[in-house]
Amino acid sequence: MKKKWAVRLGMLLAWAALLCWLTVRTGDVPALLGGNLVSFLPSYWFTVHCEMEKWSWRFKPFAAPGFLKVVSIAVLLGQGVLLWFFIVRKRRLGLV
């Protein structure tokens, strides 16, 4: 059972790392926002339209959709900080 979660977490982290790397490489901020939106929408639909009342106790003080929103915003902020850091670094080194 733990291996399934490790594989899923690894896939999620790989997707986030690839998205962030491509965004930094191209300097294309809309790609970062679009990729996160593509990831967020199906997850949000699933949490809203499926029976998630049984899961609500796991995400205290949020319900499942609220927890998803908080995590998505945190990931977007983290990727934004990394994007800002690497773009500023590329400009200082004269690579842009």
DRENPA-3360 file (N, C-alpha, C; in nm, 2 decimals, always signed):
BEGIN
1 = MKKKWAVR = +0.08/-0.12/+0.00/+0.00/+0.00/+0.00/+0.09/+0.13/+0.00 ~ +0.20/+0.12/+0.08/+0.28/+0.24/+0.08/+0.35/+0.27/-0.05 ~ +0.38/+0.16/-0.13/+0.44/+0.18/-0.26/+0.35/+0.26/-0.35 ~ +0.22/+0.23/-0.35/+0.13/+0.30/-0.44/+0.14/+0.45/-0.41 ~ +0.14/+0.49/-0.28/+0.14/+0.63/-0.25/+0.28/+0.69/-0.29 ~ +0.38/+0.62/-0.27/+0.52/+0.67/-0.31/+0.53/+0.69/-0.46 ~ +0.47/+0.60/-0.54/+0.47/+0.61/-0.68/+0.39/+0.73/-0.72 ~ +0.27/+0.75/-0.66/+0.19/+0.87/-0.70/+0.25/+1.00/-0.66;
9 = LGMLLAWA = +0.31/+1.00/-0.54/+0.38/+1.12/-0.50/+0.50/+1.15/-0.59 ~ +0.57/+1.05/-0.63/+0.68/+1.07/-0.72/+0.64/+1.12/-0.85 ~ +0.53/+1.07/-0.90/+0.47/+1.12/-1.03/+0.43/+1.27/-1.02 ~ +0.37/+1.30/-0.90/+0.33/+1.44/-0.88/+0.45/+1.53/-0.87 ~ +0.55/+1.49/-0.80/+0.67/+1.57/-0.79/+0.74/+1.59/-0.92 ~ +0.74/+1.48/-1.00/+0.81/+1.48/-1.13/+0.73/+1.58/-1.22 ~ +0.60/+1.58/-1.22/+0.52/+1.67/-1.30/+0.55/+1.81/-1.26 ~ +0.55/+1.84/-1.13/+0.57/+1.98/-1.08/+0.71/+2.02/-1.12;
17 = ALLCWLTV = +0.81/+1.93/-1.10/+0.95/+1.97/-1.13/+0.97/+2.00/-1.28 ~ +0.90/+1.91/-1.37/+0.91/+1.93/-1.51/+0.84/+2.06/-1.55 ~ +0.73/+2.09/-1.50/+0.66/+2.21/-1.53/+0.74/+2.34/-1.49 ~ +0.80/+2.33/-1.37/+0.88/+2.44/-1.32/+1.00/+2.46/-1.41 ~ +1.07/+2.35/-1.44/+1.19/+2.35/-1.52/+1.16/+2.41/-1.66 ~ +1.05/+2.37/-1.72/+1.01/+2.42/-1.86/+0.98/+2.57/-1.85 ~ +0.91/+2.61/-1.74/+0.88/+2.75/-1.73/+1.00/+2.83/-1.71 ~ +1.09/+2.79/-1.63/+1.22/+2.86/-1.61/+1.30/+2.86/-1.74;
25 = RTGDVPAL = +1.30/+2.75/-1.81/+1.38/+2.74/-1.93/+1.33/+2.84/-2.04 ~ +1.20/+2.85/-2.05/+1.14/+2.93/-2.15/+1.11/+3.07/-2.10 ~ +1.10/+3.09/-1.97/+1.06/+3.22/-1.92/+0.91/+3.24/-1.94 ~ +0.84/+3.14/-1.96/+0.70/+3.15/-2.00/+0.61/+3.14/-1.87 ~ +0.57/+3.25/-1.81/+0.49/+3.24/-1.69/+0.35/+3.18/-1.71 ~ +0.28/+3.22/-1.83/+0.15/+3.15/-1.85/+0.16/+3.00/-1.85 ~ +0.27/+2.94/-1.89/+0.28/+2.80/-1.89/+0.27/+2.74/-1.75 ~ +0.33/+2.82/-1.65/+0.32/+2.78/-1.51/+0.18/+2.78/-1.46;
33 = LGGNLVSF = +0.11/+2.89/-1.49/-0.03/+2.91/-1.45/-0.12/+2.81/-1.52 ~ -0.10/+2.79/-1.65/-0.18/+2.69/-1.72/-0.16/+2.55/-1.68 ~ -0.04/+2.51/-1.65/-0.01/+2.38/-1.60/-0.07/+2.35/-1.46 ~ -0.07/+2.45/-1.38/-0.13/+2.43/-1.25/-0.28/+2.43/-1.26 ~ -0.34/+2.51/-1.35/-0.48/+2.50/-1.37/-0.52/+2.37/-1.42 ~ -0.45/+2.31/-1.52/-0.48/+2.18/-1.57/-0.47/+2.07/-1.46 ~ -0.39/+2.09/-1.37/-0.37/+2.00/-1.26/-0.49/+2.02/-1.15 ~ -0.52/+2.15/-1.13/-0.62/+2.18/-1.02/-0.76/+2.14/-1.06;
41 = LPSYWFTV = -0.80/+2.17/-1.18/-0.94/+2.16/-1.22/-1.00/+2.01/-1.21 ~ -0.93/+1.91/-1.26/-0.98/+1.77/-1.24/-0.98/+1.73/-1.09 ~ -0.88/+1.78/-1.02/-0.88/+1.74/-0.88/-1.00/+1.81/-0.80 ~ -1.02/+1.93/-0.84/-1.13/+2.01/-0.77/-1.27/+1.95/-0.81 ~ -1.28/+1.91/-0.94/-1.41/+1.85/-0.98/-1.43/+1.72/-0.90 ~ -1.33/+1.64/-0.89/-1.34/+1.51/-0.81/-1.38/+1.53/-0.67 ~ -1.31/+1.63/-0.60/-1.34/+1.65/-0.46/-1.48/+1.71/-0.44 ~ -1.53/+1.79/-0.54/-1.67/+1.84/-0.52/-1.78/+1.75/-0.56;
49 = HCEMEKWS = -1.76/+1.67/-0.66/-1.87/+1.58/-0.71/-1.87/+1.44/-0.66 ~ -1.77/+1.40/-0.59/-1.77/+1.27/-0.53/-1.80/+1.28/-0.38 ~ -1.83/+1.17/-0.32/-1.87/+1.17/-0.18/-1.74/+1.19/-0.10 ~ -1.72/+1.31/-0.06/-1.60/+1.34/+0.02/-1.63/+1.37/+0.17 ~ -1.76/+1.36/+0.21/-1.79/+1.38/+0.35/-1.71/+1.29/+0.44 ~ -1.69/+1.17/+0.40/-1.62/+1.07/+0.48/-1.47/+1.11/+0.50 ~ -1.42/+1.19/+0.41/-1.28/+1.23/+0.41/-1.25/+1.36/+0.49 ~ -1.36/+1.43/+0.52/-1.35/+1.57/+0.57/-1.27/+1.57/+0.70;
57 = WRFKPFAA = -1.28/+1.47/+0.78/-1.21/+1.47/+0.91/-1.06/+1.46/+0.89 ~ -1.01/+1.42/+0.78/-0.86/+1.41/+0.75/-0.80/+1.54/+0.73 ~ -0.87/+1.64/+0.68/-0.82/+1.77/+0.64/-0.86/+1.88/+0.73 ~ -0.87/+1.85/+0.86/-0.91/+1.96/+0.95/-0.81/+2.07/+0.95 ~ -0.85/+2.19/+0.95/-0.98/+2.25/+0.97/-1.05/+2.27/+0.84 ~ -1.01/+2.22/+0.73/-1.07/+2.24/+0.60/-1.15/+2.11/+0.56 ~ -1.25/+2.14/+0.47/-1.31/+2.02/+0.40/-1.21/+1.99/+0.28 ~ -1.24/+1.88/+0.21/-1.15/+1.84/+0.11/-1.13/+1.94/+0.00;
65 = PGFLKVVS = -1.23/+2.01/-0.05/-1.21/+2.11/-0.16/-1.13/+2.23/-0.10 ~ -1.15/+2.27/+0.02/-1.07/+2.38/+0.08/-0.93/+2.34/+0.10 ~ -0.90/+2.22/+0.14/-0.77/+2.18/+0.16/-0.69/+2.18/+0.02 ~ -0.76/+2.13/-0.08/-0.71/+2.13/-0.22/-0.67/+2.27/-0.26 ~ -0.76/+2.37/-0.23/-0.73/+2.51/-0.27/-0.61/+2.56/-0.20 ~ -0.59/+2.53/-0.07/-0.48/+2.58/+0.01/-0.35/+2.51/-0.04 ~ -0.35/+2.39/-0.07/-0.23/+2.32/-0.12/-0.20/+2.37/-0.25 ~ -0.29/+2.39/-0.34/-0.27/+2.44/-0.48/-0.21/+2.58/-0.47;
73 = IAVLLGQG = -0.26/+2.67/-0.38/-0.20/+2.80/-0.37/-0.06/+2.80/-0.31 ~ -0.03/+2.71/-0.22/+0.10/+2.69/-0.16/+0.20/+2.64/-0.27 ~ +0.16/+2.55/-0.35/+0.24/+2.50/-0.46/+0.27/+2.61/-0.56 ~ +0.17/+2.68/-0.60/+0.18/+2.79/-0.69/+0.28/+2.90/-0.64 ~ +0.27/+2.93/-0.51/+0.36/+3.03/-0.45/+0.50/+2.98/-0.45 ~ +0.52/+2.85/-0.42/+0.65/+2.79/-0.42/+0.71/+2.79/-0.55 ~ +0.64/+2.76/-0.65/+0.69/+2.76/-0.79/+0.71/+2.90/-0.84 ~ +0.63/+2.99/-0.80/+0.65/+3.13/-0.83/+0.78/+3.19/-0.78;
81 = VLLWFFIV = +0.81/+3.15/-0.65/+0.94/+3.20/-0.59/+1.06/+3.13/-0.66 ~ +1.05/+3.01/-0.69/+1.16/+2.94/-0.77/+1.17/+3.01/-0.91 ~ +1.06/+3.03/-0.97/+1.07/+3.09/-1.10/+1.13/+3.23/-1.10 ~ +1.09/+3.31/-1.00/+1.15/+3.44/-0.98/+1.30/+3.43/-0.95 ~ +1.34/+3.34/-0.86/+1.48/+3.32/-0.83/+1.56/+3.29/-0.95 ~ +1.52/+3.19/-1.03/+1.60/+3.15/-1.14/+1.60/+3.25/-1.26 ~ +1.49/+3.32/-1.28/+1.49/+3.42/-1.38/+1.58/+3.54/-1.35 ~ +1.58/+3.58/-1.22/+1.66/+3.69/-1.17/+1.81/+3.64/-1.18;
89 = RKRRLGLV = +1.84/+3.52/-1.15/+1.97/+3.46/-1.16/+2.02/+3.46/-1.30 ~ +1.93/+3.42/-1.39/+1.97/+3.41/-1.54/+2.00/+3.55/-1.59 ~ +1.92/+3.65/-1.55/+1.95/+3.79/-1.59/+2.08/+3.84/-1.54 ~ +2.11/+3.81/-1.41/+2.23/+3.86/-1.35/+2.35/+3.80/-1.42 ~ +2.34/+3.68/-1.46/+2.45/+3.61/-1.53/+2.46/+3.64/-1.68 ~ +2.36/+3.72/-1.73/+2.36/+3.76/-1.87/+2.32/+3.64/-1.96 ~ +2.24/+3.55/-1.91/+2.20/+3.43/-2.00/+2.07/+3.46/-2.07 ~ +2.01/+3.57/-2.04/+1.88/+3.60/-2.11/+1.90/+3.71/-2.21;
% end
